[in-house]
Amino acid sequence: MQILTDDGTVRADASVPDISDERLVRIYEQMRVARQLDERATTLHRQGRIGTYPPLAGQEAAQVASTHALMAEDLISYQYREHGAVVARGLSYEYLLYWMGHEAGNEFLPERNIFPVNISIGSHLPHATGLAWAAKLKGDDTAVACHFGDGATSEGDFHEALNFAGVYDVPAIFICNNNQYAISVPRERQTASATIAQKARAYGMNGVRVDGMDPLAVYTVMEAAVERAKDAERSPDHDSGSATRPTLVEAEMYRLGAHTTVDEPSNYREEKEVERWREKDPIPRFERFLKDRGLLDDEQIDALTEKIETKLEEMVDRAEAYESDPTEMFQHTYAEQTPRVREQQAYFERLERRHGTETFQQDE
C-alpha cells in the first residue's frame, strides 16, 4: 500500500486516513525528533561519548506512525533500531543512558508499555507471541506490536514465533522493517520469496506489504491490523485462508545511513542506490504533504528544529551527569547470582576499595 507519492502528494487512487490535523503534525514532529536524535547520537559516538549506535534515518515513518495506530495499553517489543517507537511513546534522557552503557537506560520503558532493547537478532519474537497469547488467555483488550528487521526472518525464532502465533490465533502484529540489508546482506540473499509479507500465508495469518516510508500508508495498515488483533470473534481458519488475529506487516523502506556507527556501508552498496531511495525520504515527503494542507510552514519548521535541538542538548547533559553504581553489572545476568558471579563482584569491590572507582577505571 502507498498513499503518498515521492513528492508528497496524495495518489489519485488513494485516500488519506481519518487522522486529526493535530495528530498529523504530531507524527511529523516525532519523526523529526527521531531524526535529530539520530544525528546527535552519531556525533556523540564519534566523540567517544556513547557506545555503538544503530541509526534509523529513513525508517522514522514506519516506527512513529505504527505506534500512533496502537492504544496506550498495547505493548511494543522492538529490536534496537526502532527509536521512533520510543519517541512516539515519550522520549526521556534515560534512553541515552542505555547507549552509554547504563542498565538504567531500560528502566523507564515499562512505564510506556515498551519492552527493553533487544540486541540478539529475532530472539524477542517468541516472547512477543507469548505475551500476546497471555493477553488472549486473560481476556485483555491488548495487542502486541513486535518490530524486527528483514535479517531476523532468516532466524529460527521468526518461524517458531509466527507458527505458534498462527496456531493459537494471538493478538500480535509482527512488523518487519525491511530496510533492504541485514548489515551487508541484501534482501534477495535472505529469502527466495518474492516478498516477506507472503510468508504469512504459511502460518495461516494475514500478510500485507506497505510503503514503510509513507506514514499515512503505515498508519492505515497498522490500524486495520490492530482492529483485527482485538476482534474476539475471529478464529483461525487455515484451510479457507481467512484473516486471523495476527498479522505480518512488511514495511518496505531503506536504511539511509550505516548499520551502526562502526559500519561502513560503502563497502557493500553504491551511493547511487542510496540517492535513489533518498527521494523517498519520509520526512521531506511528509513535510510537503503537511504544507499542501496548510498545517505547516517554513517558520514553524525552523522553530521546531531549534526546539528539538534544545531538548536534545538538555537530554545529553542529564545523561552525562548520571552516576551509576558499577556493581550493577553483576546484578542482571541471573535471577540469583551464581557462586562465580559473586566471586567476581567481591573481587571488583576489593579493587574499588583499594584504588577508588576513578583510579580503577583509569587503570582499566
URPEPE-V866661 format. One record per residue. RES is the residue in one small letter. PSI is psi in degrees with one decimal (* if undefined). OMEGA is omega in degrees with one decimal (none if undefined). D_CENTER is the distance of its C-alpha to the mean C-alpha in Angstrom with 2 decimals. Layout:
BEGIN
res:RES psi:PSI omega:OMEGA d_center:D_CENTER
res:RES psi:PSI omega:OMEGA d_center:D_CENTER
END
This chain:
BEGIN
res:m psi:139.7 omega:174.7 d_center:20.17
res:q psi:135.8 omega:177.8 d_center:20.48
res:i psi:-44.2 omega:-179.9 d_center:21.83
res:l psi:138.4 omega:170.6 d_center:21.87
res:t psi:173.8 omega:-178.6 d_center:23.87
res:d psi:-26.0 omega:-179.3 d_center:22.99
res:d psi:6.7 omega:174.3 d_center:25.23
res:g psi:2.3 omega:176.4 d_center:23.55
res:t psi:158.0 omega:-178.9 d_center:26.29
res:v psi:132.7 omega:178.3 d_center:25.97
res:r psi:145.6 omega:-178.0 d_center:27.08
res:a psi:-28.8 omega:-176.9 d_center:30.52
res:d psi:14.9 omega:-177.5 d_center:29.57
res:a psi:161.9 omega:177.0 d_center:26.51
res:s psi:146.0 omega:-179.0 d_center:26.27
res:v psi:133.3 omega:178.8 d_center:23.97
res:p psi:160.0 omega:-177.6 d_center:22.35
res:d psi:82.5 omega:179.5 d_center:24.00
res:i psi:135.1 omega:-179.6 d_center:21.87
res:s psi:154.6 omega:177.9 d_center:23.83
res:d psi:-39.0 omega:-180.0 d_center:24.39
res:e psi:-42.3 omega:-179.8 d_center:23.11
res:r psi:-37.2 omega:177.5 d_center:19.69
res:l psi:-45.7 omega:179.5 d_center:19.56
res:v psi:-38.2 omega:-179.7 d_center:20.29
res:r psi:-38.7 omega:176.5 d_center:17.79
res:i psi:-44.5 omega:178.2 d_center:14.94
res:y psi:-46.6 omega:-178.8 d_center:16.43
res:e psi:-41.4 omega:-178.9 d_center:16.83
res:q psi:-32.5 omega:172.8 d_center:13.26
res:m psi:-39.6 omega:177.8 d_center:12.27
res:r psi:-41.2 omega:177.2 d_center:15.07
res:v psi:-45.0 omega:-179.4 d_center:14.07
res:a psi:-41.8 omega:-178.9 d_center:10.71
res:r psi:-44.0 omega:-178.2 d_center:12.98
res:q psi:-31.7 omega:171.3 d_center:15.72
res:l psi:-42.6 omega:178.6 d_center:13.76
res:d psi:-48.0 omega:-178.3 d_center:12.80
res:e psi:-41.2 omega:-179.8 d_center:16.52
res:r psi:-43.2 omega:-179.3 d_center:17.75
res:a psi:-38.0 omega:177.9 d_center:15.82
res:t psi:-42.0 omega:177.0 d_center:17.10
res:t psi:-42.8 omega:179.4 d_center:20.53
res:l psi:-38.2 omega:178.4 d_center:20.44
res:h psi:-41.9 omega:-179.8 d_center:19.83
res:r psi:-25.2 omega:178.1 d_center:22.74
res:q psi:0.9 omega:179.8 d_center:24.81
res:g psi:22.7 omega:-175.6 d_center:24.18
res:r psi:-14.6 omega:170.0 d_center:22.74
res:i psi:168.0 omega:179.1 d_center:19.37
res:g psi:-167.5 omega:178.9 d_center:18.46
res:t psi:134.8 omega:-173.5 d_center:16.57
res:y psi:138.2 omega:179.6 d_center:13.37
res:p psi:105.6 omega:-178.6 d_center:10.76
res:p psi:150.4 omega:-179.0 d_center:10.88
res:l psi:-0.1 omega:-172.5 d_center:8.53
res:a psi:127.0 omega:-177.6 d_center:11.69
res:g psi:-16.7 omega:-174.2 d_center:12.10
res:q psi:7.0 omega:-174.5 d_center:8.64
res:e psi:-39.6 omega:-174.2 d_center:8.74
res:a psi:-47.5 omega:-177.3 d_center:10.57
res:a psi:-38.6 omega:-175.6 d_center:8.50
res:q psi:-47.5 omega:-176.9 d_center:5.62
res:v psi:-49.0 omega:-175.9 d_center:8.62
res:a psi:-38.5 omega:179.5 d_center:11.16
res:s psi:-34.9 omega:178.8 d_center:9.77
res:t psi:-35.6 omega:178.3 d_center:9.46
res:h psi:-23.8 omega:178.9 d_center:12.97
res:a psi:-9.6 omega:178.5 d_center:14.29
res:l psi:161.3 omega:169.7 d_center:13.82
res:m psi:161.3 omega:-176.4 d_center:16.48
res:a psi:-31.4 omega:-177.7 d_center:16.20
res:e psi:-11.3 omega:179.0 d_center:17.30
res:d psi:145.2 omega:-174.2 d_center:14.71
res:l psi:147.8 omega:176.9 d_center:12.47
res:i psi:127.9 omega:172.8 d_center:8.74
res:s psi:127.4 omega:-173.9 d_center:8.13
res:y psi:166.4 omega:-175.9 d_center:5.17
res:q psi:-89.4 omega:177.3 d_center:6.23
res:y psi:-7.4 omega:-176.8 d_center:6.39
res:r psi:1.8 omega:-174.7 d_center:5.09
res:e psi:54.4 omega:179.3 d_center:1.90
res:h psi:-29.5 omega:-179.0 d_center:5.34
res:g psi:-34.0 omega:177.5 d_center:6.10
res:a psi:-38.0 omega:177.8 d_center:5.37
res:v psi:-43.0 omega:178.9 d_center:7.49
res:v psi:-44.2 omega:-177.4 d_center:9.79
res:a psi:-25.4 omega:178.6 d_center:10.45
res:r psi:-7.4 omega:178.2 d_center:11.48
res:g psi:95.3 omega:-177.8 d_center:13.54
res:l psi:142.3 omega:178.0 d_center:13.03
res:s psi:154.3 omega:176.2 d_center:15.66
res:y psi:-24.6 omega:-178.9 d_center:17.42
res:e psi:-25.6 omega:-179.9 d_center:16.69
res:y psi:-35.3 omega:178.0 d_center:13.16
res:l psi:-26.8 omega:-178.5 d_center:15.17
res:l psi:-38.1 omega:179.5 d_center:17.33
res:y psi:-45.2 omega:-177.4 d_center:15.00
res:w psi:-11.3 omega:173.0 d_center:14.96
res:m psi:-0.8 omega:175.8 d_center:18.69
res:g psi:11.3 omega:-178.8 d_center:19.24
res:h psi:131.3 omega:178.0 d_center:19.82
res:e psi:-29.5 omega:-178.7 d_center:19.01
res:a psi:-16.3 omega:-179.8 d_center:19.10
res:g psi:-17.3 omega:177.3 d_center:15.72
res:n psi:-11.4 omega:-167.8 d_center:14.25
res:e psi:-23.1 omega:-179.0 d_center:17.07
res:f psi:-14.7 omega:-174.1 d_center:16.05
res:l psi:-41.4 omega:179.3 d_center:12.86
res:p psi:-30.4 omega:177.6 d_center:15.12
res:e psi:-22.1 omega:-179.5 d_center:16.84
res:r psi:12.6 omega:-178.3 d_center:13.87
res:n psi:40.2 omega:175.6 d_center:13.48
res:i psi:133.8 omega:178.0 d_center:10.29
res:f psi:159.0 omega:-174.9 d_center:10.99
res:p psi:158.9 omega:175.2 d_center:11.18
res:v psi:136.6 omega:176.8 d_center:9.21
res:n psi:119.2 omega:-177.8 d_center:10.19
res:i psi:-37.4 omega:-179.6 d_center:11.77
res:s psi:133.5 omega:-169.3 d_center:14.03
res:i psi:118.1 omega:172.2 d_center:12.99
res:g psi:-7.2 omega:-174.2 d_center:12.79
res:s psi:-15.2 omega:179.9 d_center:14.69
res:h psi:-12.0 omega:-177.9 d_center:12.49
res:l psi:-46.8 omega:176.7 d_center:13.18
res:p psi:-34.8 omega:177.5 d_center:16.79
res:h psi:-41.0 omega:178.7 d_center:15.94
res:a psi:-41.5 omega:176.6 d_center:13.88
res:t psi:-43.1 omega:179.1 d_center:16.99
res:g psi:-40.8 omega:178.2 d_center:19.23
res:l psi:-42.1 omega:179.7 d_center:17.68
res:a psi:-39.8 omega:178.4 d_center:18.06
res:w psi:-41.3 omega:178.1 d_center:21.56
res:a psi:-42.0 omega:178.9 d_center:22.50
res:a psi:-40.0 omega:178.8 d_center:21.62
res:k psi:-44.9 omega:-179.0 d_center:23.81
res:l psi:-35.4 omega:-179.3 d_center:26.60
res:k psi:-12.3 omega:-178.5 d_center:26.66
res:g psi:19.2 omega:179.0 d_center:26.76
res:d psi:144.3 omega:176.3 d_center:23.84
res:d psi:64.3 omega:-172.6 d_center:22.51
res:t psi:137.0 omega:173.3 d_center:18.91
res:a psi:156.0 omega:177.8 d_center:16.15
res:v psi:122.2 omega:176.3 d_center:13.23
res:a psi:122.9 omega:-175.9 d_center:9.96
res:c psi:114.8 omega:179.1 d_center:8.52
res:h psi:144.4 omega:174.3 d_center:5.64
res:f psi:166.0 omega:-179.3 d_center:7.33
res:g psi:171.2 omega:-179.0 d_center:9.11
res:d psi:-29.2 omega:178.7 d_center:12.68
res:g psi:-28.3 omega:-179.3 d_center:14.22
res:a psi:-21.8 omega:-179.5 d_center:13.35
res:t psi:-9.1 omega:175.2 d_center:15.70
res:s psi:-0.7 omega:179.2 d_center:18.48
res:e psi:147.6 omega:177.7 d_center:18.15
res:g psi:-30.7 omega:-179.8 d_center:20.43
res:d psi:-36.9 omega:-179.7 d_center:17.84
res:f psi:-50.1 omega:-176.5 d_center:16.35
res:h psi:-40.2 omega:178.5 d_center:19.88
res:e psi:-44.0 omega:-178.0 d_center:20.94
res:a psi:-46.0 omega:-177.9 d_center:18.13
res:l psi:-35.5 omega:177.5 d_center:18.64
res:n psi:-46.8 omega:180.0 d_center:22.38
res:f psi:-41.3 omega:-179.4 d_center:22.56
res:a psi:-39.5 omega:178.9 d_center:20.41
res:g psi:-42.8 omega:-179.0 d_center:22.79
res:v psi:-42.6 omega:-176.2 d_center:25.89
res:y psi:5.3 omega:171.4 d_center:25.20
res:d psi:55.8 omega:-172.5 d_center:23.77
res:v psi:154.2 omega:-179.5 d_center:20.90
res:p psi:71.4 omega:-177.5 d_center:18.82
res:a psi:146.7 omega:172.2 d_center:15.45
res:i psi:116.1 omega:-179.9 d_center:13.15
res:f psi:114.3 omega:-174.4 d_center:11.61
res:i psi:105.8 omega:177.3 d_center:9.15
res:c psi:110.2 omega:176.1 d_center:9.82
res:n psi:86.7 omega:-176.0 d_center:8.21
res:n psi:92.4 omega:-178.1 d_center:11.72
res:n psi:17.3 omega:171.9 d_center:12.04
res:q psi:-15.0 omega:-178.7 d_center:15.59
res:y psi:134.0 omega:167.9 d_center:15.67
res:a psi:91.2 omega:-165.5 d_center:15.02
res:i psi:-97.3 omega:-177.5 d_center:16.01
res:s psi:-1.3 omega:-176.7 d_center:19.41
res:v psi:117.2 omega:-177.6 d_center:19.90
res:p psi:159.5 omega:-175.8 d_center:19.80
res:r psi:-39.3 omega:-177.2 d_center:18.69
res:e psi:-16.1 omega:175.1 d_center:22.38
res:r psi:-5.9 omega:179.4 d_center:22.91
res:q psi:-37.6 omega:-173.3 d_center:20.28
res:t psi:151.1 omega:175.4 d_center:22.10
res:a psi:-4.9 omega:177.0 d_center:25.30
res:s psi:144.9 omega:178.3 d_center:23.88
res:a psi:-36.3 omega:176.9 d_center:24.03
res:t psi:163.8 omega:173.0 d_center:20.54
res:i psi:-34.3 omega:-178.5 d_center:17.81
res:a psi:-34.0 omega:-176.5 d_center:18.08
res:q psi:-14.5 omega:176.7 d_center:21.72
res:k psi:-21.9 omega:-179.9 d_center:21.01
res:a psi:-32.6 omega:-177.6 d_center:20.52
res:r psi:-39.1 omega:-177.6 d_center:24.28
res:a psi:-22.7 omega:-177.5 d_center:25.12
res:y psi:8.7 omega:176.4 d_center:23.47
res:g psi:31.6 omega:179.2 d_center:25.09
res:m psi:170.1 omega:-179.8 d_center:22.14
res:n psi:138.0 omega:176.4 d_center:21.17
res:g psi:136.9 omega:-178.2 d_center:19.25
res:v psi:142.3 omega:179.0 d_center:18.31
res:r psi:133.0 omega:-174.4 d_center:17.34
res:v psi:151.3 omega:173.8 d_center:16.11
res:d psi:102.8 omega:-175.9 d_center:15.96
res:g psi:-3.4 omega:177.3 d_center:12.28
res:m psi:14.0 omega:178.2 d_center:13.72
res:d psi:101.7 omega:-175.3 d_center:15.67
res:p psi:-30.6 omega:179.8 d_center:14.19
res:l psi:-42.0 omega:179.0 d_center:17.36
res:a psi:-41.2 omega:179.0 d_center:17.17
res:v psi:-44.7 omega:-179.8 d_center:13.61
res:y psi:-43.3 omega:-178.5 d_center:14.81
res:t psi:-47.9 omega:-179.5 d_center:17.98
res:v psi:-41.9 omega:-177.7 d_center:16.65
res:m psi:-39.3 omega:179.2 d_center:14.22
res:e psi:-42.6 omega:178.6 d_center:17.13
res:a psi:-38.1 omega:-179.6 d_center:19.40
res:a psi:-39.0 omega:178.4 d_center:17.19
res:v psi:-42.8 omega:178.9 d_center:16.99
res:e psi:-41.5 omega:178.8 d_center:20.73
res:r psi:-40.9 omega:-178.6 d_center:21.43
res:a psi:-33.1 omega:-175.1 d_center:19.66
res:k psi:5.4 omega:179.4 d_center:21.79
res:d psi:101.7 omega:-175.0 d_center:24.98
res:a psi:-15.7 omega:-177.4 d_center:27.21
res:e psi:-12.6 omega:-177.4 d_center:29.81
res:r psi:148.1 omega:175.0 d_center:27.87
res:s psi:154.4 omega:-176.2 d_center:28.82
res:p psi:135.1 omega:176.1 d_center:28.22
res:d psi:80.3 omega:-169.5 d_center:30.72
res:h psi:-28.4 omega:-178.3 d_center:29.91
res:d psi:-41.3 omega:-177.8 d_center:33.24
res:s psi:-15.5 omega:179.4 d_center:32.93
res:g psi:13.9 omega:-179.9 d_center:29.27
res:s psi:150.6 omega:-175.9 d_center:28.62
res:a psi:131.1 omega:175.9 d_center:25.09
res:t psi:-174.6 omega:-174.6 d_center:24.16
res:r psi:-50.4 omega:-175.8 d_center:21.58
res:p psi:152.0 omega:178.4 d_center:18.60
res:t psi:140.6 omega:170.7 d_center:16.99
res:l psi:116.6 omega:178.6 d_center:15.26
res:v psi:122.4 omega:173.0 d_center:13.51
res:e psi:107.3 omega:178.3 d_center:13.47
res:a psi:106.2 omega:-177.3 d_center:11.78
res:e psi:121.6 omega:-174.5 d_center:14.05
res:m psi:-170.7 omega:179.5 d_center:13.00
res:y psi:133.8 omega:174.6 d_center:13.86
res:r psi:106.1 omega:-175.2 d_center:12.66
res:l psi:-28.0 omega:-179.4 d_center:15.34
res:g psi:-158.1 omega:-179.6 d_center:15.47
res:a psi:162.8 omega:176.4 d_center:15.88
res:h psi:-46.4 omega:170.8 d_center:13.84
res:t psi:177.1 omega:-179.6 d_center:14.39
res:t psi:0.5 omega:174.0 d_center:17.07
res:v psi:18.4 omega:179.9 d_center:19.56
res:d psi:151.2 omega:175.3 d_center:19.19
res:e psi:93.1 omega:-173.5 d_center:21.67
res:p psi:-20.3 omega:179.6 d_center:20.49
res:s psi:-13.3 omega:177.8 d_center:24.01
res:n psi:-18.7 omega:-175.5 d_center:25.19
res:y psi:1.4 omega:175.1 d_center:23.66
res:r psi:153.4 omega:-176.3 d_center:23.17
res:e psi:151.0 omega:-177.4 d_center:25.47
res:e psi:-32.8 omega:-179.9 d_center:25.05
res:k psi:-29.4 omega:175.6 d_center:26.41
res:e psi:-43.8 omega:179.2 d_center:23.52
res:v psi:-44.8 omega:-178.3 d_center:21.06
res:e psi:-34.9 omega:178.0 d_center:23.35
res:r psi:-42.4 omega:178.4 d_center:23.55
res:w psi:-28.0 omega:-178.7 d_center:19.84
res:r psi:-22.6 omega:176.7 d_center:19.90
res:e psi:-19.7 omega:178.3 d_center:22.10
res:k psi:6.9 omega:-178.4 d_center:19.16
res:d psi:121.2 omega:-173.2 d_center:17.15
res:p psi:-25.8 omega:-175.3 d_center:15.45
res:i psi:-56.3 omega:176.5 d_center:16.66
res:p psi:-29.8 omega:178.8 d_center:20.40
res:r psi:-48.5 omega:179.7 d_center:20.32
res:f psi:-31.7 omega:178.3 d_center:19.23
res:e psi:-43.5 omega:179.7 d_center:21.46
res:r psi:-38.3 omega:177.4 d_center:24.42
res:f psi:-46.3 omega:-179.0 d_center:23.85
res:l psi:-36.7 omega:176.9 d_center:23.97
res:k psi:-42.1 omega:180.0 d_center:26.99
res:d psi:-28.9 omega:-179.9 d_center:28.76
res:r psi:1.8 omega:179.0 d_center:28.43
res:g psi:22.3 omega:-178.2 d_center:29.80
res:l psi:-5.2 omega:-174.5 d_center:26.78
res:l psi:145.5 omega:173.9 d_center:26.19
res:d psi:173.0 omega:-175.0 d_center:28.53
res:d psi:-36.8 omega:-180.0 d_center:28.69
res:e psi:-42.8 omega:178.2 d_center:29.96
res:q psi:-37.5 omega:179.8 d_center:27.06
res:i psi:-44.6 omega:179.0 d_center:24.59
res:d psi:-42.2 omega:179.6 d_center:26.55
res:a psi:-39.0 omega:179.6 d_center:26.65
res:l psi:-41.5 omega:179.1 d_center:22.92
res:t psi:-45.6 omega:179.7 d_center:22.35
res:e psi:-41.8 omega:179.4 d_center:24.84
res:k psi:-43.9 omega:-179.1 d_center:23.48
res:i psi:-41.4 omega:179.4 d_center:19.96
res:e psi:-41.1 omega:178.6 d_center:21.65
res:t psi:-43.7 omega:179.4 d_center:23.81
res:k psi:-43.9 omega:-179.3 d_center:21.04
res:l psi:-37.2 omega:178.0 d_center:19.18
res:e psi:-42.3 omega:178.1 d_center:22.60
res:e psi:-39.7 omega:178.3 d_center:23.23
res:m psi:-45.1 omega:-179.4 d_center:19.98
res:v psi:-44.4 omega:179.8 d_center:20.94
res:d psi:-44.7 omega:-179.7 d_center:24.48
res:r psi:-41.1 omega:-178.7 d_center:23.59
res:a psi:-41.5 omega:-178.1 d_center:21.31
res:e psi:-18.9 omega:177.4 d_center:24.06
res:a psi:-7.6 omega:-177.0 d_center:26.67
res:y psi:134.5 omega:177.3 d_center:25.10
res:e psi:121.5 omega:-177.6 d_center:27.42
res:s psi:164.3 omega:175.0 d_center:26.29
res:d psi:113.5 omega:-175.7 d_center:28.55
res:p psi:-19.1 omega:178.8 d_center:28.41
res:t psi:-8.9 omega:177.1 d_center:29.69
res:e psi:-23.5 omega:-178.3 d_center:26.34
res:m psi:-18.3 omega:-179.1 d_center:25.41
res:f psi:-2.8 omega:-167.8 d_center:27.88
res:q psi:-18.2 omega:-166.0 d_center:26.69
res:h psi:7.7 omega:179.6 d_center:23.46
res:t psi:-40.4 omega:-179.0 d_center:24.15
res:y psi:153.3 omega:175.3 d_center:26.49
res:a psi:-39.1 omega:174.3 d_center:27.32
res:e psi:132.4 omega:-177.5 d_center:30.77
res:q psi:139.1 omega:173.2 d_center:31.58
res:t psi:161.3 omega:177.3 d_center:33.52
res:p psi:-39.7 omega:-178.3 d_center:36.84
res:r psi:-43.2 omega:179.6 d_center:35.47
res:v psi:-39.4 omega:177.2 d_center:32.59
res:r psi:-39.7 omega:177.6 d_center:35.17
res:e psi:-43.2 omega:-179.0 d_center:37.40
res:q psi:-41.9 omega:179.1 d_center:34.72
res:q psi:-42.6 omega:179.3 d_center:33.96
res:a psi:-40.8 omega:179.1 d_center:37.69
res:y psi:-44.9 omega:178.9 d_center:38.24
res:f psi:-45.4 omega:-178.0 d_center:35.55
res:e psi:-33.6 omega:176.4 d_center:37.08
res:r psi:-43.4 omega:178.9 d_center:40.53
res:l psi:-38.9 omega:-179.6 d_center:39.47
res:e psi:-41.8 omega:178.8 d_center:37.80
res:r psi:-35.6 omega:-176.6 d_center:41.02
res:r psi:-42.5 omega:-172.7 d_center:43.11
res:h psi:-21.3 omega:-171.9 d_center:41.32
res:g psi:148.0 omega:-175.7 d_center:39.12
res:t psi:-44.2 omega:-176.2 d_center:35.35
res:e psi:-46.3 omega:179.8 d_center:35.58
res:t psi:-41.9 omega:-179.1 d_center:38.19
res:f psi:-40.7 omega:179.1 d_center:36.42
res:q psi:-35.9 omega:177.4 d_center:33.21
res:q psi:-39.5 omega:177.9 d_center:35.38
res:d psi:-39.1 omega:-179.0 d_center:37.18
res:e psi:* omega:none d_center:34.01
END
